[in-house]
Amino acid sequence: MSGPATDVRHRFAHRGCLTGNVDSEYRPMNESEPVFAFSKIFRLSDKANRGRPPSLNTMSTLFTFAFVQDPVVQFAAARGLTFMRPLWASYFATSHDLIGYHYADFDIASRFANDFSRKLDEDAEASGPPDYRSIVSLSARQVLGATQFSGTPENPMLFLKEISSNGNFQTVDVIFPAFPFFIYTNPRWLGYLLEPLLEHQLSGQYPNDYSMHDIGSHFPNATGHADGKDEYMPVEECGNMLIMGLAFVNSMRQGSHPAWASSVVGQPGRDELQHSLGLLQVDGLGVDNPPTVGDGASRDLAADWVQRSYQLWERWAGYLVRECLIPRNQLSTDDFAGWLANQTNLALKGIIGIRAMAEMALVVGEKEVAQHYKDTSRAYIDKWLEYGISRDGTHAKLAYTWYGSWTTLYNLFADSLLCFRVSGNAASIAPGPQKPLSRRAADALVPDRVYRMQSQWYKSVLQRYGLPLDGRHLYAKSDWELFAAAVASRETRKAVVKSMALWVNETVTDRPLTDLYDTEGQGDYSPTRFMARPVVGGHFARLALEQACNGKATQALEFLETGDEVRIDAKGALQADAATGHHVYPAMDL
C-alpha cells in the first residue's frame, strides 16, 4: 500500500493489514509524506511449526528495495554533453527486469556479502589492533553508498558524490581519501572512478594546467568547469591524481586481486551476464573479476592506460615541479581549515606525485623522462627535510615558517603504498648521480627517520578520542588518522585505533559515521557536520598497504618495531621550536 504516512500507518495499526491501494500522486516528500508499506502475516502456530522453538520456525519473507536513476548523471564527455545511463542498462532492457533479477539473486548476493564480511574480519584482525575490525566494518558500505556505476561494459565509469559536505561529485580530494577502500576491495573500481576525470580533461574542456578539483558542483550535473574557476587546490589535486594513477597501475602490474573470497566460486553461472569486454570483465556470477592479473597482458594493459592519458600525467607533474616545493597560499583537501602557504604536508604530497610520474614514465618506456622526475623528487625531498622538519628533529611543522607548529603527516602513506621503499618496485629506476643528503632505505624517497619521528610524535599528541589533524585545533579527520597510523609503529597504530574506537562507542554524534570530530569533550561534530561521506574509505589504509607491492610494503616498515621507545615532551618541543623562529605559534594545551 502507498499513500500519506499517517493514513498508511493508522490503517495497519488498527486493522493489522493493508488495502493494496497505490497513491500515484507525484509530490515533494514534505507534502503529505508519501510512503510505501508492505505487510506479511507470519502464522508461527501453524502445524508445520508446532512444537518447534521460535528460533527454528521456518516462515520468512524477502523484500527488495531498488533505487533506479536513469540517467545517472549529465556528463560533459569527450563527445559532448551526454546523459549517462546506469551500467545495468547494458544488461537489462527495463528496470523491471533488473529488479526481478536482483530479487532472484538474493542467495548468491547474500553469500557474496557474507563472504566479503568474513574476509574483511579476518584481514582486519590479522592487521593488529582488535578494534580495527569494528571500524572498517562500519565504513565499507558507507563508501559504496556514495557511488553509482555508469557507462558501458567497454567503458565503465563509477561516479562518486561527496555526500553532506556539498553538491560536488567526482571530487579528486574526496576520491583520494576513499581510494584505499577500492585498492583493497577491487582496484579496477579505482580506474572506473578516475575515468570521467581523465576523459573530460583529455577532451580539452578544462583550461588550467593543473588537475581539476571536481567534475561538477551540483550533482547530477557533471558539466565541468570550462571557466577554470573550480575550488583552488592545484598542488593537492595534481598530487592526488598522480598518486592514485600509479596505485592503479601497480595493482594491475603486480597482480592485486579483488577482496572476494571463493565461497561462491563454482556456483551455476548466469549466461546472460557473461562478458569480457574492455575494462569490465564480468564472470558467470555477475562479478567484475578479471580472469588474469599480474601477467604480461595485465602489464600491457597498464602501459596502455598510462599512455592514453600521458599528456595529462606529464602536465600535472610539470606543474608540481614548478609549484610544490614551496607551495603558495592555497587550500589543501582540508579546506575547512582555511588557506595557508608553505604547507609541509602538501609539499610532501607534491614531491611524491613527482616521483609517481617517474614510475609511470618508466611503465611506458620513457627512461630519460623517468630519471629526470626521479632526480627532481630526490632533490626536492632533501630541501623539504630542511624546510619542513622542526629544528630538534622531533616532528614535521604545519608550515615551513610556522615555528612551534605540528601536523599529521598523512601524505607519508603514499610513499609506502607506491612501493618506493621496496627494492625492485613497479618501475625500478637506477639511482642517478645525485647523492641524497639523508640516509634512506634502498631506493626510498623519504628517509626512515621521518617515519620513526612521526610515529613517536603521534603518541605524544594523542587525545582521548584520537589524533588531531594538527596543532591549531583539537578536531581530527578519521581518514587521515588511519593514513598516518598505517605507516606508524605497531604500538602507535594500536593507540590511534583504540582512541578512535572509544570515540565510536562513546560519541554523541547520532548520524552515519562522520570523518571530522572533536578529540576531546563529547567527541562532537567539529567544525562542520559531515556525515555518511565516502572518505571513510581511508580507514582501509593499512589493509591496502598490506597487499601493496606483493605484500612487501609493510615489510619495508619493520624497522619501526626496532630500537628504543622515545618519549617526547611535545609541549616543551613546540615551545622550544617557537622560540627559535620568527612566527610564534600558540601551542595547544597538551
C-alpha positions in Angstrom: 0.0 0.0 0.0 1.2 3.5 -0.7 -0.1 6.9 0.4 0.3 9.5 3.1 2.3 8.2 6.0 -0.3 9.0 8.6 -3.0 7.1 6.7 -1.0 4.1 5.9 0.4 3.7 9.5 -3.0 4.3 11.0 -4.6 1.6 8.8 -2.0 -1.0 9.8 -2.1 -0.1 13.5 -5.8 -0.5 13.7 -6.5 -3.3 11.2 -3.3 -5.3 11.0 -3.4 -5.3 7.2 -3.1 -3.0 4.2 -5.5 -2.2 1.4 -3.2 -2.6 -1.6 -4.1 0.9 -2.8 -1.5 2.8 -4.8 -1.1 6.5 -4.4 0.2 7.8 -7.8 0.1 11.5 -6.9 3.6 12.8 -7.5 4.7 15.4 -4.8 7.6 16.5 -2.6 8.5 14.4 0.4 7.4 17.1 2.8 3.9 17.3 1.3 1.5 14.6 2.7 4.6 12.5 3.3 4.3 9.5 0.8 5.4 6.1 2.0 5.3 2.5 0.7 4.2 -0.1 3.1 4.3 -3.9 3.0 2.7 -6.4 5.4 3.2 -10.1 5.8 1.3 -12.4 8.2 3.5 -14.9 9.9 1.4 -17.9 11.1 4.0 -19.2 13.6 1.5 -21.5 15.2 0.8 -23.5 12.0 1.0 -27.2 12.1 4.4 -27.2 10.4 5.9 -25.2 13.2 4.0 -26.8 16.1 6.4 -27.9 18.9 9.4 -26.2 17.4 11.3 -23.4 19.2 10.6 -19.9 17.8 14.2 -19.7 16.5 13.6 -22.7 14.3 10.3 -21.6 12.8 10.6 -21.7 9.0 8.4 -18.9 7.7 10.3 -16.0 6.2 9.7 -13.2 3.6 12.0 -11.3 1.3 11.7 -7.7 0.4 14.0 -5.9 -2.0 14.4 -2.1 -2.3 15.6 -0.5 -5.5 16.8 3.0 -6.3 16.6 3.4 -10.0 18.1 6.5 -11.5 18.2 6.8 -15.3 20.0 8.8 -16.5 22.6 8.6 -13.7 24.3 12.0 -14.4 24.6 14.6 -17.2 28.3 14.4 -18.2 30.4 16.7 -20.3 32.1 13.8 -22.1 34.6 13.9 -25.0 31.6 13.6 -27.4 29.7 16.4 -25.8 27.1 16.7 -23.1 25.8 13.2 -22.5 23.0 11.7 -20.4 24.8 8.8 -18.8 22.8 5.7 -18.4 23.3 3.3 -15.5 25.7 0.4 -16.1 22.9 -2.1 -15.6 21.1 -0.8 -18.7 23.8 -2.7 -20.7 22.4 -6.0 -19.3 18.7 -5.4 -18.7 16.1 -4.0 -21.1 14.0 -2.5 -18.4 14.2 -1.6 -14.7 11.6 -4.3 -14.0 14.0 -6.9 -15.5 16.7 -5.5 -13.2 14.6 -5.7 -10.1 13.4 -9.2 -10.9 16.9 -10.4 -11.4 18.0 -8.7 -8.2 15.2 -10.3 -6.2 16.0 -13.8 -7.5 19.7 -13.2 -6.9 19.3 -12.9 -3.1 21.0 -16.2 -2.2 24.2 -15.6 -4.2 24.4 -11.9 -3.4 24.0 -12.5 0.3 26.7 -15.2 0.2 29.0 -12.7 -1.5 28.2 -10.1 1.1 28.8 -12.6 4.0 32.0 -13.8 2.3 33.3 -10.2 2.0 32.4 -9.5 5.6 34.2 -12.7 6.7 37.3 -11.8 4.7 37.3 -8.3 6.0 37.1 -9.5 9.5 40.0 -11.9 9.0 42.2 -9.3 7.3 41.4 -6.6 9.9 42.0 -8.9 12.8 45.3 -10.0 11.3 46.3 -6.4 10.8 46.7 -5.9 14.5 44.6 -3.7 16.8 41.4 -5.6 17.8 39.2 -2.5 17.4 40.3 -2.1 13.8 37.8 -4.7 12.6 34.9 -2.7 14.0 36.0 0.5 12.4 36.4 -0.9 8.9 33.2 -2.9 9.2 31.3 0.3 9.9 33.0 2.0 6.9 32.7 -0.4 4.0 29.0 0.1 2.9 29.2 3.8 3.5 31.9 4.2 0.8 29.9 2.3 -1.8 26.7 4.2 -0.8 28.1 7.3 -2.4 28.7 5.7 -5.8 26.8 4.8 -8.9 28.1 2.6 -11.8 27.5 4.0 -15.3 28.9 3.8 -18.8 29.1 0.6 -20.8 31.0 -2.7 -20.4 33.5 -1.3 -22.9 34.0 1.9 -20.9 32.6 1.6 -17.4 32.6 4.6 -15.1 31.9 5.0 -11.4 30.6 8.3 -10.2 31.1 9.3 -6.6 29.3 12.1 -4.7 30.7 13.9 -1.7 27.6 13.4 0.5 26.7 16.0 3.2 29.6 18.5 2.5 28.2 20.0 -0.7 26.8 19.1 -4.1 30.3 18.4 -5.7 31.0 15.0 -7.2 33.9 13.2 -8.7 35.9 15.4 -6.3 39.5 14.4 -6.6 40.4 15.1 -3.0 37.4 13.0 -1.9 38.3 10.1 -4.1 41.8 10.3 -2.7 40.9 9.6 1.0 38.5 6.9 -0.2 40.8 5.1 -2.5 42.4 2.7 0.0 39.0 1.0 0.1 39.0 0.5 -3.6 42.6 -0.7 -3.7 41.7 -3.3 -1.1 38.3 -4.3 -2.4 38.7 -4.2 -6.2 41.4 -2.0 -7.6 39.7 -1.9 -11.0 37.0 0.3 -9.5 39.6 3.0 -8.8 40.2 3.0 -12.6 36.5 3.5 -13.2 36.4 6.4 -10.7 39.3 8.2 -12.5 37.9 7.6 -16.0 35.4 10.6 -16.0 38.1 13.0 -14.8 40.6 11.8 -17.4 38.1 11.7 -20.3 36.8 15.2 -19.5 40.3 16.8 -19.2 41.7 14.9 -22.2 38.9 16.5 -24.3 40.3 19.9 -23.6 37.2 21.2 -21.6 39.2 22.3 -18.6 41.5 25.3 -19.2 44.0 25.1 -16.3 47.4 23.4 -16.4 46.7 21.6 -13.1 44.2 18.9 -12.3 40.6 19.9 -11.8 39.0 19.8 -8.3 35.8 18.1 -9.3 33.6 17.4 -12.3 30.6 19.2 -11.2 29.4 21.5 -8.3 25.8 20.4 -8.5 25.0 16.7 -8.6 23.9 15.2 -11.0 25.3 17.8 -13.4 28.9 16.7 -14.3 29.3 19.7 -16.6 32.8 20.5 -15.5 34.4 24.0 -15.1 35.0 25.4 -18.5 35.8 28.8 -16.9 38.5 27.1 -14.7 37.0 28.5 -11.6 36.6 25.3 -9.5 37.9 25.2 -6.0 41.6 26.2 -6.0 43.6 23.2 -4.8 46.2 22.8 -7.6 49.1 21.1 -5.8 46.6 18.9 -3.9 44.8 17.6 -6.9 47.8 17.1 -9.1 49.5 15.1 -6.4 46.3 13.1 -5.8 45.8 12.2 -9.4 49.4 11.1 -9.9 49.4 9.0 -6.7 46.1 7.3 -7.5 47.2 6.8 -11.1 50.3 4.9 -10.0 48.5 3.0 -7.3 46.1 1.7 -10.0 48.9 0.9 -12.4 50.8 -1.0 -9.7 47.7 -3.0 -8.9 47.5 -4.2 -12.5 51.2 -4.9 -12.9 51.6 -6.6 -9.5 48.6 -8.8 -9.6 46.3 -7.3 -6.9 43.1 -9.3 -6.8 39.6 -8.3 -5.7 38.9 -9.0 -2.0 36.2 -11.6 -2.7 36.8 -15.0 -1.1 36.0 -18.1 -3.0 33.0 -19.5 -1.2 30.7 -18.9 -4.2 33.0 -20.0 -6.9 31.7 -23.0 -8.7 28.0 -21.9 -8.3 26.0 -22.1 -11.5 26.8 -19.1 -13.7 24.2 -16.8 -15.4 25.0 -16.9 -19.1 23.2 -13.6 -19.8 25.9 -11.8 -17.7 29.0 -13.4 -19.2 31.1 -10.6 -20.8 34.7 -9.9 -21.3 34.7 -6.5 -22.8 37.2 -3.7 -22.3 38.0 -2.9 -18.7 34.8 -4.6 -17.4 35.2 -8.4 -17.2 32.1 -9.9 -15.6 32.3 -13.5 -14.7 29.4 -16.0 -14.7 28.3 -14.9 -11.3 28.0 -11.2 -12.3 31.1 -10.1 -10.6 33.7 -7.8 -12.1 36.6 -10.2 -11.7 39.2 -10.4 -14.4 40.5 -13.9 -15.1 44.2 -12.9 -15.3 46.1 -10.5 -13.1 49.7 -9.7 -12.9 50.7 -11.4 -16.1 52.1 -9.9 -19.3 48.7 -8.9 -20.7 47.9 -7.0 -17.5 51.2 -5.2 -17.7 50.4 -4.3 -21.3 47.0 -3.0 -20.2 48.7 -0.9 -17.5 51.1 0.6 -20.1 48.2 1.3 -22.5 46.2 3.0 -19.7 49.2 5.3 -18.8 49.9 6.1 -22.4 46.3 7.2 -23.2 46.5 10.0 -20.7 50.2 10.5 -20.7 49.9 14.2 -21.7 47.8 14.8 -18.5 50.2 13.0 -16.2 53.2 15.0 -17.6 51.3 18.3 -17.4 50.4 17.7 -13.8 53.9 16.5 -12.9 55.3 19.6 -14.6 53.1 21.8 -12.5 54.3 20.1 -9.4 57.9 20.6 -10.4 57.2 24.3 -10.6 54.9 24.8 -7.7 55.1 22.1 -5.0 58.4 22.6 -3.2 57.4 25.9 -1.7 53.6 25.9 -2.1 52.0 29.3 -2.5 49.0 30.3 -0.4 46.3 27.8 -1.2 43.9 25.2 0.1 44.7 21.6 0.8 42.0 19.0 0.9 41.3 20.1 4.5 39.6 23.3 3.1 37.6 23.8 6.3 41.0 24.7 8.0 41.5 27.6 5.5 44.2 28.8 3.2 47.9 28.5 4.1 51.2 29.0 2.4 54.2 26.7 2.7 52.2 23.7 3.9 54.7 20.9 4.8 52.3 18.0 4.3 51.0 19.4 1.0 54.6 19.9 -0.3 55.3 16.2 0.5 52.3 15.1 -1.5 53.6 17.1 -4.5 57.0 15.6 -4.2 55.6 12.1 -4.0 53.5 12.9 -7.1 56.6 13.9 -9.0 58.2 10.5 -8.0 55.0 8.8 -9.1 55.4 10.4 -12.5 58.9 8.9 -12.7 57.5 5.4 -12.2 54.7 5.9 -14.8 57.1 7.3 -17.4 59.1 4.1 -17.0 56.0 2.0 -17.4 55.7 3.4 -21.0 59.4 3.1 -21.7 60.4 6.8 -21.2 63.6 6.1 -19.3 65.2 9.6 -19.6 61.9 11.3 -18.6 61.6 8.9 -15.6 65.2 9.7 -14.5 64.5 13.4 -14.6 61.5 13.2 -12.4 63.2 10.8 -10.0 66.2 13.1 -9.6 63.9 16.1 -9.1 61.9 14.3 -6.4 65.1 13.3 -4.6 66.5 16.9 -4.8 63.2 18.3 -3.5 62.9 15.8 -0.6 66.2 16.9 0.7 65.1 20.6 0.6 61.8 19.5 2.2 63.6 17.9 5.1 65.5 21.2 5.6 62.3 23.4 5.4 59.6 21.2 7.0 61.1 19.4 10.0 61.5 21.1 13.4 65.0 22.1 14.4 65.2 19.5 17.1 64.1 16.8 14.6 61.1 15.6 16.6 58.2 16.4 14.2 57.0 17.9 10.9 55.9 21.5 11.1 52.5 22.6 9.8 54.1 25.1 7.5 57.8 25.8 6.8 57.9 29.2 8.6 55.4 28.3 11.4 57.8 27.5 14.2 56.2 25.7 17.1 53.6 24.1 15.0 53.0 20.4 14.1 50.9 18.4 11.6 49.7 14.9 11.0 51.9 13.9 8.0 49.3 11.7 6.4 50.7 12.0 2.9 53.6 9.9 4.0 51.3 6.9 3.5 51.7 7.2 -0.3 55.5 6.9 -0.1 55.0 3.4 1.2 51.9 2.4 -0.8 53.6 3.2 -4.1 56.5 0.8 -3.3 59.2 3.5 -3.3 60.7 1.7 -0.2 60.7 -1.7 -1.9 63.7 -2.9 -4.0 62.5 -3.9 -7.5 59.4 -1.8 -7.3 57.0 -1.1 -10.1 59.5 0.6 -12.3 62.9 0.1 -10.6 64.8 3.2 -11.9 68.5 3.1 -11.4 69.8 5.7 -9.0 71.0 8.9 -10.6 74.4 10.6 -9.9 73.0 12.9 -7.3 73.7 11.7 -3.7 71.0 12.3 -1.1 71.8 14.3 2.0 69.8 12.0 4.3 70.1 8.2 4.7 67.4 6.2 3.0 66.4 2.6 2.9 67.2 1.0 -0.5 65.8 3.2 -3.3 63.3 5.0 -0.9 62.3 8.6 -1.3 61.6 9.6 2.3 64.2 8.6 4.9 63.4 6.1 7.7 63.9 8.8 10.3 60.9 10.7 9.2 58.7 7.6 9.7 60.2 6.9 13.1 60.0 10.6 14.1 56.3 11.0 13.2 55.3 7.7 14.8 56.8 8.8 18.1 55.3 12.2 17.8 51.7 11.0 17.3 51.8 9.1 20.6 52.8 12.3 22.4 49.9 14.4 21.0 47.2 11.7 21.0 44.0 12.8 22.7 41.2 10.9 24.3 39.3 10.3 21.1 42.1 10.3 18.5 44.9 12.1 16.8 44.2 15.8 16.0 44.7 16.9 12.4 47.4 19.5 13.5 48.2 21.8 16.4 45.7 24.5 15.6 42.6 22.7 16.8 41.6 19.6 18.7 39.5 18.2 15.8 40.5 15.1 13.9 39.9 13.7 10.5 39.4 9.9 10.9 40.6 9.1 7.4 43.9 10.9 7.9 44.3 9.4 11.3 44.4 5.9 9.8 46.5 7.0 6.8 49.1 8.2 9.4 48.7 5.1 11.6 49.1 2.8 8.7 52.8 3.8 8.4 53.5 4.1 12.1 54.8 1.6 14.6 52.5 -1.2 15.8 52.2 0.5 19.3 51.3 3.8 17.8 48.8 2.3 15.4 47.2 0.4 18.3 46.9 3.6 20.3 45.3 5.6 17.5 42.8 2.8 16.6 41.9 2.3 20.3 41.2 6.0 20.7 39.1 6.1 17.6 37.1 3.1 18.7 36.5 4.7 22.0 35.1 7.7 20.1 32.8 5.4 18.0 31.5 3.8 21.2 31.1 6.9 23.3 30.2 9.5 20.7 27.3 11.9 21.0 27.1 12.1 17.2 23.9 10.4 16.2 24.1 10.1 12.4 26.0 8.0 9.9 29.7 7.8 10.6 31.4 11.3 10.5 35.0 11.8 9.5 35.5 15.2 11.3 35.1 15.3 15.1 36.4 16.7 18.3 39.0 14.5 20.1 38.1 15.9 23.5 34.9 16.8 25.3 31.9 14.9 24.0 33.6 14.0 20.7 31.0 16.0 18.8 31.0 17.2 15.2 33.6 20.0 14.6 33.7 22.4 13.0 31.3 21.1 10.3 28.6 18.4 10.4 30.0 15.9 8.0 28.2 12.6 7.8 27.9 9.5 5.6 30.9 10.6 3.4 32.8 8.1 1.3 36.1 9.4 2.7 35.9 6.8 5.4 37.4 4.5 2.7 40.6 5.9 4.2 40.0 3.7 7.2 41.2 0.8 4.9 44.7 2.4 4.6 46.5 -0.4 6.5 44.6 -3.2 4.6 45.5 -1.6 1.3 49.2 -1.3 2.4 49.4 -4.9 3.4 48.6 -6.1 -0.1 50.7 -3.5 -1.9 54.0 -4.3 -3.6 53.1 -8.0 -3.5 53.0 -7.8 0.3 56.4 -6.2 0.7 55.2 -2.6 1.6 54.6 -3.4 5.2 57.8 -5.5 5.4 59.7 -2.3 4.5 58.4 -0.7 7.6 59.6 -3.4 10.1 62.4 -1.1 11.2 59.7 0.9 13.2 59.5 -2.1 15.6 63.2 -1.9 16.4 65.1 0.4 18.7 64.3 2.0 22.0 61.0 3.8 22.5 61.5 7.5 22.8 59.1 9.6 24.9 58.7 13.1 23.6 57.7 16.2 25.6 55.5 17.6 22.9 54.7 20.8 24.7 58.3 21.5 25.5 59.4 20.7 22.0 56.8 23.1 20.5 57.8 25.9 22.8 61.5 25.5 22.1 60.8 25.5 18.3 58.6 28.6 18.6 61.4 30.4 20.5 63.8 29.8 17.6 61.6 31.2 14.9 60.0 34.5 13.9 56.5 33.2 13.8 55.4 32.4 17.4 52.8 29.7 17.4 50.3 29.3 20.3 50.9 25.7 21.3 47.8 23.7 22.1 47.2 22.5 25.7 48.6 19.0 25.7 
